Amino acid sequence: MRHPIRGLHHVTATVAGAQEDLDFGTGVLGLRLVKKTVNFDNHSVYHLYYGNEIGTPGTVWTTFPYQNQGVPVGQKGLGQITVTSFSVPAGSLDFWRRRLQERGVGLREQGPRFGDESLLLSDPSGLTIELVATDADDRPAWAGNGVPADRGIRGLHSVTLHSRAPDLTQRLMTELLGFSPVDQAEGRVRLGVAGAGAGQLVDILDRPGPPARNGLGTVHHVAFAIGDEREQLRLREELVQQGVSVTEVLDRSYFRSIYFREPGGILFEVATVGPGFMIDEDPRILGTALKLPPWEEPNRAAIETALPAVEQSQT
């Protein structure tokens, strides 16, 4: 049975400093901070959500800033997402090249892949990020922090899965999650779902590499969007029937989630589209206040004391 995955929901990475991450996400990439909350499993760590104006699923990049928490630098490799790609308008790479160079961001040029040009860059924690220039993405960008709307990031484009078992990863994604092959190159297969546009793509690498180790500067997981909790429960039931170890449905305040590791070792999340980031904050002021789940409000004073101070400016 195929399940109605709509595309990417978000990508979550482990980073170092909260302030430098905020400065990079908003001040360099020009994304909007749409939610400032905490890691539900460690309340002394922020969970920062970046995206378009309202954090539409498929535009969202999230981070756990674990500096000074005893977390070592990670190792990119097999069993991990090694590249997170964002979609930018065709013809905008010169703008991005100048902007990134002015801010001292390391860049790597690469040739076109699957017909689209792109730039590779590193964030302050060493994550590998790609800007893919395409004319096939009409999602509105967040215009701010010196990035005009006609040059801004539209949202996630794709993720690169460096699987320990690429054939098994592809089988699960096609037979269970509804993806289909849409292109291939040497050592790489591109899968698409629900139209196979920007934000609906996954690349699976079939290449040697070191074993991945989670830590600072690595992607923690990728989340796929599903319409509602009923569809999510059906998917969970089938995963269980197939012997996959999957979590119970977890309340993440802004969506409901299940988590499981696919056969190649990469952590997958399947998250509902709703209720969204406006459930506890007016859209005009998203990301400006520390938001906690209702069950943690009695602990607000202690949580705020444990978190580092951060400042943001959004224009």
C-alpha positions as CSV (number, residue, x, y, z in Angstrom):
1,M,0.0,0.0,0.0
2,R,1.3,3.4,-0.9
3,H,0.8,6.3,1.6
4,P,0.1,9.9,0.6
5,I,3.4,11.5,1.4
6,R,3.2,15.1,0.1
7,G,6.9,15.8,0.0
8,L,9.5,17.1,2.5
9,H,8.2,18.6,5.7
10,H,11.5,19.8,7.3
11,V,15.1,18.9,7.9
12,T,16.7,19.0,11.4
13,A,20.4,19.4,12.1
14,T,22.6,19.5,15.2
15,V,24.6,22.8,15.3
16,A,27.0,24.6,17.7
17,G,26.1,28.1,18.9
18,A,22.5,29.3,18.9
19,Q,23.4,32.9,18.1
20,E,25.7,32.1,15.2
21,D,23.1,29.7,13.9
22,L,20.4,32.4,14.1
23,D,22.7,34.9,12.4
24,F,23.4,32.5,9.6
25,G,19.8,31.3,9.1
26,T,18.3,34.8,9.0
27,G,21.2,37.1,8.3
28,V,22.9,35.0,5.6
29,L,20.3,32.7,4.1
30,G,17.5,35.3,4.6
31,L,15.1,32.8,6.1
32,R,12.5,33.8,8.6
33,L,12.7,32.5,12.2
34,V,9.2,31.1,12.5
35,K,9.4,29.5,15.9
36,K,11.8,29.6,18.9
37,T,11.1,26.8,21.2
38,V,13.0,24.0,23.0
39,N,14.1,20.5,22.2
40,F,11.4,18.5,23.8
41,D,14.0,15.9,24.9
42,N,16.5,18.4,26.4
43,H,14.9,21.7,27.5
44,S,18.3,23.4,28.0
45,V,18.6,23.4,24.2
46,Y,16.7,25.6,21.7
47,H,14.8,24.2,18.8
48,L,14.9,26.9,16.1
49,Y,12.6,26.7,13.1
50,Y,13.3,28.7,9.9
51,G,11.2,28.9,6.8
52,N,9.0,31.1,4.6
53,E,6.5,33.6,6.0
54,I,4.5,31.1,8.0
55,G,6.8,28.1,8.0
56,T,4.9,26.1,5.3
57,P,5.8,22.4,5.3
58,G,8.5,21.9,2.7
59,T,10.2,25.2,3.5
60,V,11.3,24.5,7.0
61,W,14.9,24.0,8.3
62,T,15.3,23.4,12.0
63,T,18.3,23.2,14.3
64,F,19.3,22.0,17.8
65,P,22.2,24.3,19.0
66,Y,24.2,22.0,21.3
67,Q,27.2,24.1,22.1
68,N,28.5,23.6,25.6
69,Q,26.3,20.5,26.0
70,G,29.1,17.9,25.7
71,V,28.2,16.9,22.2
72,P,31.3,16.3,20.0
73,V,31.7,17.2,16.4
74,G,30.0,14.6,14.2
75,Q,31.2,12.7,11.1
76,K,29.4,12.9,7.8
77,G,29.1,9.5,6.1
78,L,27.1,6.4,5.5
79,G,23.7,6.3,7.3
80,Q,23.1,10.0,7.2
81,I,21.8,13.0,5.2
82,T,25.0,14.7,4.0
83,V,23.6,17.6,1.9
84,T,20.5,19.7,2.5
85,S,19.5,21.6,-0.7
86,F,17.4,24.7,-0.9
87,S,15.6,26.0,-4.0
88,V,16.4,29.5,-5.3
89,P,15.3,31.2,-8.6
90,A,17.1,30.5,-11.8
91,G,19.5,33.2,-12.5
92,S,20.1,34.1,-8.8
93,L,23.3,32.3,-8.2
94,D,25.4,35.4,-9.0
95,F,23.5,37.3,-6.3
96,W,24.1,34.5,-3.8
97,R,27.7,34.1,-4.7
98,R,28.4,37.8,-4.0
99,R,26.3,37.7,-0.8
100,L,28.0,34.7,0.6
101,Q,31.5,35.8,-0.3
102,E,30.9,39.2,1.3
103,R,30.0,37.4,4.5
104,G,33.0,35.1,4.4
105,V,31.0,31.9,3.8
106,G,33.0,29.1,2.2
107,L,31.8,28.2,-1.3
108,R,32.4,25.3,-3.7
109,E,31.4,25.5,-7.3
110,Q,30.0,22.4,-9.0
111,G,28.7,21.6,-12.4
112,P,25.0,21.3,-13.3
113,R,23.2,18.2,-12.0
114,F,19.9,17.0,-13.4
115,G,19.8,20.2,-15.5
116,D,20.1,22.7,-12.6
117,E,23.1,24.8,-11.5
118,S,24.0,25.0,-7.8
119,L,26.4,26.2,-5.2
120,L,27.7,24.3,-2.2
121,L,28.4,26.1,1.0
122,S,29.2,25.4,4.7
123,D,27.3,26.9,7.6
124,P,29.2,27.9,10.8
125,S,28.9,24.4,12.3
126,G,30.2,22.7,9.1
127,L,26.9,21.5,7.6
128,T,26.9,21.2,3.8
129,I,24.2,23.2,2.2
130,E,23.3,23.5,-1.4
131,L,21.5,26.3,-3.3
132,V,19.8,24.9,-6.4
133,A,18.8,27.4,-9.1
134,T,15.5,26.4,-10.8
135,D,12.7,28.0,-12.7
136,A,10.3,25.3,-11.7
137,D,9.4,26.5,-8.2
138,D,6.7,29.1,-7.7
139,R,6.6,29.0,-3.9
140,P,6.8,32.6,-2.4
141,A,10.1,33.5,-0.7
142,W,10.4,35.4,2.6
143,A,11.8,38.8,1.7
144,G,14.0,40.1,4.4
145,N,17.5,40.6,5.8
146,G,18.8,42.0,2.5
147,V,17.4,39.2,0.3
148,P,14.8,40.4,-2.2
149,A,11.8,38.2,-2.9
150,D,13.0,37.5,-6.5
151,R,16.3,36.1,-5.2
152,G,15.1,34.5,-2.0
153,I,15.0,30.8,-0.9
154,R,11.7,29.2,-1.9
155,G,12.1,26.3,0.5
156,L,13.7,22.9,0.6
157,H,14.6,21.5,-2.8
158,S,15.9,18.0,-1.8
159,V,18.1,16.0,0.5
160,T,20.9,13.7,-0.2
161,L,20.8,10.4,1.6
162,H,24.2,8.6,1.9
163,S,22.6,5.2,2.6
164,R,24.4,2.1,3.9
165,A,22.0,0.1,1.8
166,P,20.9,2.2,-1.1
167,D,18.8,-0.5,-2.8
168,L,16.9,-1.2,0.4
169,T,16.4,2.5,1.0
170,Q,15.0,2.9,-2.5
171,R,12.7,-0.1,-2.0
172,L,11.2,1.2,1.2
173,M,10.7,4.7,-0.3
174,T,9.0,3.4,-3.5
175,E,7.0,0.5,-2.1
176,L,5.8,2.1,1.1
177,L,6.2,5.9,0.9
178,G,5.1,6.4,-2.7
179,F,8.3,7.8,-4.2
180,S,9.3,7.0,-7.8
181,P,12.6,7.2,-9.7
182,V,12.7,10.4,-11.7
183,D,16.4,10.6,-12.8
184,Q,19.8,9.1,-12.2
185,A,23.5,9.8,-12.6
186,E,26.6,7.9,-11.7
187,G,26.3,6.8,-8.1
188,R,23.1,8.7,-7.6
189,V,19.3,8.0,-8.0
190,R,16.8,10.8,-7.7
191,L,13.3,9.9,-6.3
192,G,10.3,12.1,-6.4
193,V,6.8,12.1,-4.9
194,A,3.5,13.9,-5.4
195,G,4.6,15.7,-8.5
196,A,8.4,15.5,-8.1
197,G,8.9,19.2,-7.9
198,A,11.2,21.2,-5.6
199,G,10.6,20.1,-2.1
200,Q,9.5,16.7,-3.2
201,L,12.8,15.2,-4.1
202,V,15.3,12.8,-2.5
203,D,18.7,11.8,-3.9
204,I,20.1,8.4,-2.8
205,L,23.9,8.0,-3.0
206,D,25.5,4.7,-3.8
207,R,29.1,5.5,-2.9
208,P,31.7,4.3,-0.4
209,G,32.3,6.5,2.7
210,P,33.1,6.4,6.4
211,P,30.4,5.4,8.9
212,A,28.4,8.4,10.0
213,R,28.5,9.7,13.6
214,N,25.9,12.1,14.9
215,G,27.2,15.3,16.5
216,L,27.7,19.0,15.8
217,G,27.6,19.8,12.1
218,T,25.5,16.9,11.0
219,V,21.9,16.4,10.0
220,H,19.8,14.6,12.6
221,H,16.8,13.6,10.5
222,V,14.6,14.4,7.6
223,A,10.8,14.7,8.0
224,F,8.3,13.9,5.3
225,A,4.8,15.6,5.2
226,I,1.6,13.6,5.5
227,G,-1.9,15.1,5.4
228,D,-3.4,14.2,8.8
229,E,-3.2,11.9,11.8
230,R,-5.4,9.2,10.3
231,E,-3.1,8.8,7.3
232,Q,-0.1,8.8,9.7
233,L,-1.6,6.0,11.8
234,R,-2.2,3.9,8.8
235,L,1.4,4.3,7.8
236,R,2.6,3.5,11.3
237,E,0.5,0.3,11.3
238,E,2.0,-0.9,8.1
239,L,5.5,-0.1,9.3
240,V,4.9,-2.2,12.4
241,Q,3.5,-5.0,10.3
242,Q,6.7,-5.0,8.2
243,G,8.8,-5.3,11.4
244,V,10.1,-1.7,11.4
245,S,10.7,-0.2,14.9
246,V,8.7,3.0,14.9
247,T,7.8,5.3,17.7
248,E,4.3,6.1,19.0
249,V,2.8,9.2,17.6
250,L,4.4,12.2,19.4
251,D,2.9,15.6,19.9
252,R,5.3,18.2,18.7
253,S,2.8,21.0,19.3
254,Y,2.9,22.2,15.6
255,F,2.5,18.8,14.1
256,R,2.3,15.1,15.1
257,S,5.3,12.9,14.4
258,I,6.4,9.3,14.1
259,Y,10.1,8.3,13.7
260,F,11.9,5.3,12.4
261,R,15.2,4.3,10.8
262,E,15.1,3.2,7.2
263,P,17.2,0.2,6.2
264,G,20.2,2.4,5.2
265,G,20.5,3.8,8.8
266,I,19.0,7.2,8.2
267,L,16.4,8.6,10.7
268,F,13.1,9.4,9.0
269,E,10.2,11.3,10.6
270,V,6.7,11.5,9.1
271,A,5.0,14.7,10.3
272,T,1.4,16.0,9.8
273,V,0.9,19.2,7.9
274,G,-1.1,20.8,10.7
275,P,-1.8,22.4,13.0
276,G,1.1,24.7,12.0
277,F,3.1,27.4,13.6
278,M,0.3,29.9,14.0
279,I,-1.4,27.9,16.6
280,D,0.2,29.8,19.4
281,E,1.6,33.0,17.7
282,D,0.2,35.7,15.4
283,P,1.8,35.4,11.9
284,R,3.1,39.0,12.2
285,I,5.3,38.1,15.1
286,L,6.3,34.5,14.5
287,G,9.6,33.6,16.1
288,T,9.8,36.6,18.4
289,A,9.0,34.9,21.7
290,L,10.1,31.7,23.4
291,K,7.2,29.3,22.9
292,L,6.8,26.3,25.1
293,P,4.4,23.4,24.9
294,P,1.5,23.9,27.3
295,W,2.7,21.1,29.6
296,E,6.0,22.9,30.1
297,E,4.7,26.4,31.0
298,P,4.9,25.7,34.8
299,N,8.7,25.2,34.2
300,R,9.2,28.4,32.1
301,A,11.4,30.2,34.6
302,A,13.9,27.3,34.9
303,I,13.9,26.7,31.2
304,E,14.6,30.3,30.3
305,T,17.4,30.5,32.8
306,A,19.1,27.4,31.3
307,L,19.0,28.8,27.7
308,P,21.6,31.1,26.3
309,A,20.5,34.6,25.4
310,V,20.0,35.2,21.6
311,E,19.0,38.3,19.6
312,Q,17.6,38.5,16.2
313,S,16.8,41.2,13.7
314,Q,14.3,40.6,10.9
315,T,13.7,43.2,8.2
